[in-house]
Amino acid sequence: MKGKRIFYCESAYVLGILILALGTAFMERADFGMSMVVAPAYLIHLVVSRFLPFFSFGMSEYVFQAVLIVLLSLVMGKVKKSYLLSFATAFLYGVVLDMVMAVVALLPFAGMVWRAVFYLAGMATCSLGVALLLHTYLPPEAYEMVVKEFSQKFGASIGKTKTIYDCCSCVFGIALSLCFFGSFVGVKWGTILCALLNGWLIGRITRWLDRSFVWKDALALRSKIN
């Protein structure tokens, strides 16, 4: 406790969404491959936006996550309040993602070196965003909610369930890429590197956050949500 500063869980939620959106926008700008988690939504955006130009990456994110929540409800045989709130998080993230991507697209940097900078910055900030969201009681996006609920239902560890989900998401992304584009679009070597390093980065950042801060609730919402 000594020397640690207070970090409110609600602030971690807001900052986590903003930073995660910024990291995703950086990785999209780098074009070395999206993370395996968002790759399916990104590819759906690329396909649908051909016919519906207004269908943004952010919209694809919360539409795809809505489908995940419906599938989760069917598997679990019930609809929890936390599932609906998880969609609210996905919607908020999607809106923020579109705004951040519009800003990142204006940055006057190009070339291979800057693409590498964007990629590394994107991977680091995505990991920080996830680490912050792990420190809040507010419902996460559907991706994390599916992992959490499946882990509890089938008695598997969070780590094992997360690994299985990431692999399935990666395979689905590859299938979409090959089916619609006949090549690797959105799923590239950067996706594989992210898969290898993402968990390690999140773990290191989480330990640093726990050493540096004391996590407290600013609002009396935890009991009402959980």
Phi and psi in degrees as GROMACS dihedral restraints (atoms count N, CA, C in turn):
[ dihedral_restraints ]
;  ai    aj    ak    al  type     phi  dphi    fc
    3     4     5     6     1   -64.1    20    10
    4     5     6     7     1   128.9    20    10
    6     7     8     9     1    83.7    20    10
    7     8     9    10     1    -5.5    20    10
    9    10    11    12     1   -87.9    20    10
   10    11    12    13     1   144.3    20    10
   12    13    14    15     1   -99.0    20    10
   13    14    15    16     1   156.8    20    10
   15    16    17    18     1   -80.8    20    10
   16    17    18    19     1   134.0    20    10
   18    19    20    21     1  -127.1    20    10
   19    20    21    22     1   116.5    20    10
   21    22    23    24     1   -78.8    20    10
   22    23    24    25     1   138.5    20    10
   24    25    26    27     1   -60.9    20    10
   25    26    27    28     1   -35.3    20    10
   27    28    29    30     1   -66.3    20    10
   28    29    30    31     1   -35.9    20    10
   30    31    32    33     1   -67.0    20    10
   31    32    33    34     1   -37.0    20    10
   33    34    35    36     1   -63.1    20    10
   34    35    36    37     1   -35.7    20    10
   36    37    38    39     1   -64.3    20    10
   37    38    39    40     1   -50.4    20    10
   39    40    41    42     1   -65.0    20    10
   40    41    42    43     1   -48.5    20    10
   42    43    44    45     1   -65.0    20    10
   43    44    45    46     1   -36.8    20    10
   45    46    47    48     1   -60.5    20    10
   46    47    48    49     1   -43.3    20    10
   48    49    50    51     1   -65.6    20    10
   49    50    51    52     1   -45.1    20    10
   51    52    53    54     1   -62.4    20    10
   52    53    54    55     1   -46.6    20    10
   54    55    56    57     1   -69.9    20    10
   55    56    57    58     1   -38.3    20    10
   57    58    59    60     1   -63.3    20    10
   58    59    60    61     1   -41.3    20    10
   60    61    62    63     1   -64.1    20    10
   61    62    63    64     1   -40.4    20    10
   63    64    65    66     1   -64.1    20    10
   64    65    66    67     1   -43.0    20    10
   66    67    68    69     1   -63.1    20    10
   67    68    69    70     1   -41.4    20    10
   69    70    71    72     1   -63.9    20    10
   70    71    72    73     1   -40.7    20    10
   72    73    74    75     1   -64.3    20    10
   73    74    75    76     1   -39.7    20    10
   75    76    77    78     1   -62.3    20    10
   76    77    78    79     1   -43.6    20    10
   78    79    80    81     1   -67.6    20    10
   79    80    81    82     1   -35.0    20    10
   81    82    83    84     1   -66.6    20    10
   82    83    84    85     1   -38.9    20    10
   84    85    86    87     1   -67.2    20    10
   85    86    87    88     1   -36.0    20    10
   87    88    89    90     1   -67.6    20    10
   88    89    90    91     1   -36.2    20    10
   90    91    92    93     1    59.9    20    10
   91    92    93    94     1    38.4    20    10
   93    94    95    96     1  -102.5    20    10
   94    95    96    97     1     3.1    20    10
   96    97    98    99     1   119.7    20    10
   97    98    99   100     1   133.9    20    10
   99   100   101   102     1   -79.6    20    10
  100   101   102   103     1   167.3    20    10
  102   103   104   105     1   -66.5    20    10
  103   104   105   106     1   155.0    20    10
  105   106   107   108     1   -63.3    20    10
  106   107   108   109     1   -24.4    20    10
  108   109   110   111     1   -73.1    20    10
  109   110   111   112     1   -44.0    20    10
  111   112   113   114     1   -94.0    20    10
  112   113   114   115     1    -7.3    20    10
  114   115   116   117     1   -55.3    20    10
  115   116   117   118     1   -46.0    20    10
  117   118   119   120     1   -59.3    20    10
  118   119   120   121     1   -44.5    20    10
  120   121   122   123     1   -64.5    20    10
  121   122   123   124     1   -37.5    20    10
  123   124   125   126     1   -64.5    20    10
  124   125   126   127     1   -43.6    20    10
  126   127   128   129     1   -67.5    20    10
  127   128   129   130     1   -38.5    20    10
  129   130   131   132     1   -61.7    20    10
  130   131   132   133     1   -40.1    20    10
  132   133   134   135     1   -60.2    20    10
  133   134   135   136     1   -45.9    20    10
  135   136   137   138     1   -61.5    20    10
  136   137   138   139     1   -38.4    20    10
  138   139   140   141     1   -74.0    20    10
  139   140   141   142     1   -51.5    20    10
  141   142   143   144     1   -67.7    20    10
  142   143   144   145     1   -36.2    20    10
  144   145   146   147     1   -66.1    20    10
  145   146   147   148     1   -15.2    20    10
  147   148   149   150     1   -62.8    20    10
  148   149   150   151     1   -35.3    20    10
  150   151   152   153     1  -101.8    20    10
  151   152   153   154     1   -29.7    20    10
  153   154   155   156     1  -125.4    20    10
  154   155   156   157     1    88.4    20    10
  156   157   158   159     1   -56.6    20    10
  157   158   159   160     1   -23.8    20    10
  159   160   161   162     1   -78.6    20    10
  160   161   162   163     1    -9.5    20    10
  162   163   164   165     1   -77.5    20    10
  163   164   165   166     1    94.1    20    10
  165   166   167   168     1   -81.6    20    10
  166   167   168   169     1   171.2    20    10
  168   169   170   171     1   -61.1    20    10
  169   170   171   172     1   -43.2    20    10
  171   172   173   174     1   -61.3    20    10
  172   173   174   175     1   -41.6    20    10
  174   175   176   177     1   -63.4    20    10
  175   176   177   178     1   -41.9    20    10
  177   178   179   180     1   -61.6    20    10
  178   179   180   181     1   -36.8    20    10
  180   181   182   183     1   -60.8    20    10
  181   182   183   184     1   -52.6    20    10
  183   184   185   186     1   -77.4    20    10
  184   185   186   187     1   -23.6    20    10
  186   187   188   189     1   -69.9    20    10
  187   188   189   190     1   -45.9    20    10
  189   190   191   192     1   -63.3    20    10
  190   191   192   193     1   -40.6    20    10
  192   193   194   195     1   -69.3    20    10
  193   194   195   196     1   -30.0    20    10
  195   196   197   198     1   -63.2    20    10
  196   197   198   199     1   -40.4    20    10
  198   199   200   201     1   -63.3    20    10
  199   200   201   202     1   -41.5    20    10
  201   202   203   204     1   -60.7    20    10
  202   203   204   205     1   -40.8    20    10
  204   205   206   207     1   -67.4    20    10
  205   206   207   208     1   -38.3    20    10
  207   208   209   210     1   -63.1    20    10
  208   209   210   211     1   -45.9    20    10
  210   211   212   213     1   -62.8    20    10
  211   212   213   214     1   -40.0    20    10
  213   214   215   216     1   -61.4    20    10
  214   215   216   217     1   -43.0    20    10
  216   217   218   219     1   -63.2    20    10
  217   218   219   220     1   -38.6    20    10
  219   220   221   222     1   -66.9    20    10
  220   221   222   223     1   -42.8    20    10
  222   223   224   225     1   -65.8    20    10
  223   224   225   226     1   -42.5    20    10
  225   226   227   228     1   -78.7    20    10
  226   227   228   229     1   -17.5    20    10
  228   229   230   231     1    75.3    20    10
  229   230   231   232     1    19.3    20    10
  231   232   233   234     1  -164.0    20    10
  232   233   234   235     1   164.3    20    10
  234   235   236   237     1  -117.3    20    10
  235   236   237   238     1   119.0    20    10
  237   238   239   240     1   -96.4    20    10
  238   239   240   241     1   156.2    20    10
  240   241   242   243     1   -60.0    20    10
  241   242   243   244     1   -35.1    20    10
  243   244   245   246     1   -65.3    20    10
  244   245   246   247     1   -27.7    20    10
  246   247   248   249     1   -66.3    20    10
  247   248   249   250     1   -43.2    20    10
  249   250   251   252     1   -66.8    20    10
  250   251   252   253     1   -39.0    20    10
  252   253   254   255     1   -69.2    20    10
  253   254   255   256     1   -30.1    20    10
  255   256   257   258     1   -63.8    20    10
  256   257   258   259     1   -38.9    20    10
  258   259   260   261     1   -65.6    20    10
  259   260   261   262     1   -36.6    20    10
  261   262   263   264     1   -60.7    20    10
  262   263   264   265     1   -39.6    20    10
  264   265   266   267     1   -64.1    20    10
  265   266   267   268     1   -43.0    20    10
  267   268   269   270     1   -62.2    20    10
  268   269   270   271     1   -41.1    20    10
  270   271   272   273     1   -63.9    20    10
  271   272   273   274     1   -46.0    20    10
  273   274   275   276     1   -60.7    20    10
  274   275   276   277     1   -44.0    20    10
  276   277   278   279     1   -61.9    20    10
  277   278   279   280     1   -41.9    20    10
  279   280   281   282     1   -62.4    20    10
  280   281   282   283     1   -42.3    20    10
  282   283   284   285     1   -64.9    20    10
  283   284   285   286     1   -45.6    20    10
  285   286   287   288     1   -64.2    20    10
  286   287   288   289     1   -39.5    20    10
  288   289   290   291     1   -59.0    20    10
  289   290   291   292     1   -45.5    20    10
  291   292   293   294     1   -62.0    20    10
  292   293   294   295     1   -40.1    20    10
  294   295   296   297     1   -67.6    20    10
  295   296   297   298     1   -44.0    20    10
  297   298   299   300     1   -66.4    20    10
  298   299   300   301     1   -40.4    20    10
  300   301   302   303     1   -61.8    20    10
  301   302   303   304     1   -36.5    20    10
  303   304   305   306     1   -63.9    20    10
  304   305   306   307     1   -36.7    20    10
  306   307   308   309     1   -73.0    20    10
  307   308   309   310     1   -45.7    20    10
  309   310   311   312     1   -61.9    20    10
  310   311   312   313     1   -34.5    20    10
  312   313   314   315     1   -63.8    20    10
  313   314   315   316     1   -21.4    20    10
  315   316   317   318     1   -85.2    20    10
  316   317   318   319     1   -10.7    20    10
  318   319   320   321     1   -64.1    20    10
  319   320   321   322     1   127.5    20    10
  321   322   323   324     1   -84.3    20    10
  322   323   324   325     1    54.7    20    10
  324   325   326   327     1  -126.5    20    10
  325   326   327   328     1   138.3    20    10
  327   328   329   330     1  -147.3    20    10
  328   329   330   331     1   173.2    20    10
  330   331   332   333     1    98.7    20    10
  331   332   333   334     1   164.3    20    10
  333   334   335   336     1   -62.7    20    10
  334   335   336   337     1   -39.6    20    10
  336   337   338   339     1   -62.4    20    10
  337   338   339   340     1   -45.8    20    10
  339   340   341   342     1   -69.2    20    10
  340   341   342   343     1   -32.4    20    10
  342   343   344   345     1   -62.0    20    10
  343   344   345   346     1   -41.0    20    10
  345   346   347   348     1   -64.6    20    10
  346   347   348   349     1   -39.7    20    10
  348   349   350   351     1   -62.7    20    10
  349   350   351   352     1   -45.7    20    10
  351   352   353   354     1   -61.2    20    10
  352   353   354   355     1   -40.8    20    10
  354   355   356   357     1   -64.3    20    10
  355   356   357   358     1   -48.8    20    10
  357   358   359   360     1   -64.6    20    10
  358   359   360   361     1   -41.2    20    10
  360   361   362   363     1   -64.4    20    10
  361   362   363   364     1   -38.5    20    10
  363   364   365   366     1   -65.7    20    10
  364   365   366   367     1   -44.4    20    10
  366   367   368   369     1   -64.0    20    10
  367   368   369   370     1   -42.0    20    10
  369   370   371   372     1   -66.7    20    10
  370   371   372   373     1   -45.1    20    10
  372   373   374   375     1   -71.3    20    10
  373   374   375   376     1   -33.7    20    10
  375   376   377   378     1   -61.8    20    10
  376   377   378   379     1   -42.3    20    10
  378   379   380   381     1   -64.4    20    10
  379   380   381   382     1   -40.8    20    10
  381   382   383   384     1   -64.3    20    10
  382   383   384   385     1   -42.5    20    10
  384   385   386   387     1   -60.5    20    10
  385   386   387   388     1   -44.6    20    10
  387   388   389   390     1   -64.3    20    10
  388   389   390   391     1   -42.5    20    10
  390   391   392   393     1   -60.4    20    10
  391   392   393   394     1   -39.2    20    10
  393   394   395   396     1   -66.9    20    10
  394   395   396   397     1   -41.6    20    10
  396   397   398   399     1   -66.9    20    10
  397   398   399   400     1   -23.9    20    10
  399   400   401   402     1   -71.5    20    10
  400   401   402   403     1   -14.2    20    10
  402   403   404   405     1  -102.4    20    10
  403   404   405   406     1    17.5    20    10
  405   406   407   408     1  -122.7    20    10
  406   407   408   409     1   150.5    20    10
  408   409   410   411     1   -86.5    20    10
  409   410   411   412     1   -11.4    20    10
  411   412   413   414     1   -68.6    20    10
  412   413   414   415     1   144.5    20    10
  414   415   416   417     1   -58.3    20    10
  415   416   417   418     1   134.0    20    10
  417   418   419   420     1   -78.4    20    10
  418   419   420   421     1  -176.4    20    10
  420   421   422   423     1   -65.6    20    10
  421   422   423   424     1   169.0    20    10
  423   424   425   426     1   -61.0    20    10
  424   425   426   427     1   -32.9    20    10
  426   427   428   429     1   -56.3    20    10
  427   428   429   430     1   -51.5    20    10
  429   430   431   432     1   -71.6    20    10
  430   431   432   433     1   -33.6    20    10
  432   433   434   435     1   -64.5    20    10
  433   434   435   436     1   -41.3    20    10
  435   436   437   438     1   -60.9    20    10
  436   437   438   439     1   -45.8    20    10
  438   439   440   441     1   -60.8    20    10
  439   440   441   442     1   -45.9    20    10
  441   442   443   444     1   -62.5    20    10
  442   443   444   445     1   -47.8    20    10
  444   445   446   447     1   -70.1    20    10
  445   446   447   448     1   -40.6    20    10
  447   448   449   450     1   -66.0    20    10
  448   449   450   451     1   -37.4    20    10
  450   451   452   453     1   -60.5    20    10
  451   452   453   454     1   -43.4    20    10
  453   454   455   456     1   -71.1    20    10
  454   455   456   457     1   -39.6    20    10
  456   457   458   459     1   -68.4    20    10
  457   458   459   460     1   -42.1    20    10
  459   460   461   462     1  -100.4    20    10
  460   461   462   463     1     4.2    20    10
  462   463   464   465     1    67.9    20    10
  463   464   465   466     1    26.9    20    10
  465   466   467   468     1  -101.1    20    10
  466   467   468   469     1   158.6    20    10
  468   469   470   471     1   -70.2    20    10
  469   470   471   472     1   155.9    20    10
  471   472   473   474     1   -59.8    20    10
  472   473   474   475     1   -42.7    20    10
  474   475   476   477     1   -61.5    20    10
  475   476   477   478     1   -45.8    20    10
  477   478   479   480     1   -65.7    20    10
  478   479   480   481     1   -43.4    20    10
  480   481   482   483     1   -64.1    20    10
  481   482   483   484     1   -40.9    20    10
  483   484   485   486     1   -62.6    20    10
  484   485   486   487     1   -41.9    20    10
  486   487   488   489     1   -62.7    20    10
  487   488   489   490     1   -44.4    20    10
  489   490   491   492     1   -63.0    20    10
  490   491   492   493     1   -44.0    20    10
  492   493   494   495     1   -63.3    20    10
  493   494   495   496     1   -44.4    20    10
  495   496   497   498     1   -61.0    20    10
  496   497   498   499     1   -41.3    20    10
  498   499   500   501     1   -64.5    20    10
  499   500   501   502     1   -43.9    20    10
  501   502   503   504     1   -63.3    20    10
  502   503   504   505     1   -41.5    20    10
  504   505   506   507     1   -64.4    20    10
  505   506   507   508     1   -40.4    20    10
  507   508   509   510     1   -65.5    20    10
  508   509   510   511     1   -44.5    20    10
  510   511   512   513     1   -63.0    20    10
  511   512   513   514     1   -41.4    20    10
  513   514   515   516     1   -63.1    20    10
  514   515   516   517     1   -41.7    20    10
  516   517   518   519     1   -63.0    20    10
  517   518   519   520     1   -43.3    20    10
  519   520   521   522     1   -62.2    20    10
  520   521   522   523     1   -43.1    20    10
  522   523   524   525     1   -62.2    20    10
  523   524   525   526     1   -43.4    20    10
  525   526   527   528     1   -63.2    20    10
  526   527   528   529     1   -42.7    20    10
  528   529   530   531     1   -61.7    20    10
  529   530   531   532     1   -47.5    20    10
  531   532   533   534     1   -69.8    20    10
  532   533   534   535     1   -36.3    20    10
  534   535   536   537     1   -67.7    20    10
  535   536   537   538     1   -45.1    20    10
  537   538   539   540     1   -94.0    20    10
  538   539   540   541     1   -24.8    20    10
  540   541   542   543     1  -120.5    20    10
  541   542   543   544     1   -14.0    20    10
  543   544   545   546     1    69.7    20    10
  544   545   546   547     1    11.9    20    10
  546   547   548   549     1  -157.8    20    10
  547   548   549   550     1  -179.2    20    10
  549   550   551   552     1   -87.7    20    10
  550   551   552   553     1   104.3    20    10
  552   553   554   555     1  -119.7    20    10
  553   554   555   556     1   124.5    20    10
  555   556   557   558     1    80.9    20    10
  556   557   558   559     1   -26.0    20    10
  558   559   560   561     1  -116.8    20    10
  559   560   561   562     1   101.9    20    10
  561   562   563   564     1  -133.7    20    10
  562   563   564   565     1  -164.6    20    10
  564   565   566   567     1   -61.2    20    10
  565   566   567   568     1   -29.8    20    10
  567   568   569   570     1   -64.8    20    10
  568   569   570   571     1   -30.5    20    10
  570   571   572   573     1   -64.6    20    10
  571   572   573   574     1   -43.6    20    10
  573   574   575   576     1   -66.6    20    10
  574   575   576   577     1   -43.8    20    10
  576   577   578   579     1   -61.7    20    10
  577   578   579   580     1   -41.0    20    10
  579   580   581   582     1   -62.7    20    10
  580   581   582   583     1   -41.1    20    10
  582   583   584   585     1   -62.1    20    10
  583   584   585   586     1   -36.8    20    10
  585   586   587   588     1   -74.7    20    10
  586   587   588   589     1   -35.1    20    10
  588   589   590   591     1  -102.3    20    10
  589   590   591   592     1   -17.8    20    10
  591   592   593   594     1   -59.8    20    10
  592   593   594   595     1   -49.2    20    10
  594   595   596   597     1   -62.5    20    10
  595   596   597   598     1   -41.5    20    10
  597   598   599   600     1   -62.8    20    10
  598   599   600   601     1   -43.8    20    10
  600   601   602   603     1   -64.1    20    10
  601   602   603   604     1   -44.4    20    10
  603   604   605   606     1   -60.6    20    10
  604   605   606   607     1   -41.3    20    10
  606   607   608   609     1   -63.2    20    10
  607   608   609   610     1   -45.1    20    10
  609   610   611   612     1   -64.1    20    10
  610   611   612   613     1   -43.7    20    10
  612   613   614   615     1   -66.8    20    10
  613   614   615   616     1   -39.2    20    10
  615   616   617   618     1   -61.3    20    10
  616   617   618   619     1   -43.4    20    10
  618   619   620   621     1   -64.4    20    10
  619   620   621   622     1   -38.5    20    10
  621   622   623   624     1   -65.4    20    10
  622   623   624   625     1   -41.8    20    10
  624   625   626   627     1   -62.9    20    10
  625   626   627   628     1   -40.7    20    10
  627   628   629   630     1   -69.6    20    10
  628   629   630   631     1   -31.1    20    10
  630   631   632   633     1   -73.4    20    10
  631   632   633   634     1   -26.5    20    10
  633   634   635   636     1   -98.1    20    10
  634   635   636   637     1   -23.5    20    10
  636   637   638   639     1  -134.0    20    10
  637   638   639   640     1   156.0    20    10
  639   640   641   642     1  -106.1    20    10
  640   641   642   643     1   128.2    20    10
  642   643   644   645     1   -96.9    20    10
  643   644   645   646     1   123.0    20    10
  645   646   647   648     1  -134.8    20    10
  646   647   648   649     1   159.7    20    10
  648   649   650   651     1   -91.3    20    10
  649   650   651   652     1   133.0    20    10
  651   652   653   654     1   -89.7    20    10
  652   653   654   655     1   -26.1    20    10
  654   655   656   657     1  -121.5    20    10
  655   656   657   658     1   151.5    20    10
  657   658   659   660     1   -88.6    20    10
  658   659   660   661     1    66.6    20    10
  660   661   662   663     1  -115.0    20    10
  661   662   663   664     1   -15.2    20    10
  663   664   665   666     1   -57.6    20    10
  664   665   666   667     1   -46.8    20    10
  666   667   668   669     1   -69.1    20    10
  667   668   669   670     1   -26.0    20    10
  669   670   671   672     1   -80.3    20    10
  670   671   672   673     1   -24.1    20    10
  672   673   674   675     1   -92.1    20    10
  673   674   675   676     1   -42.3    20    10
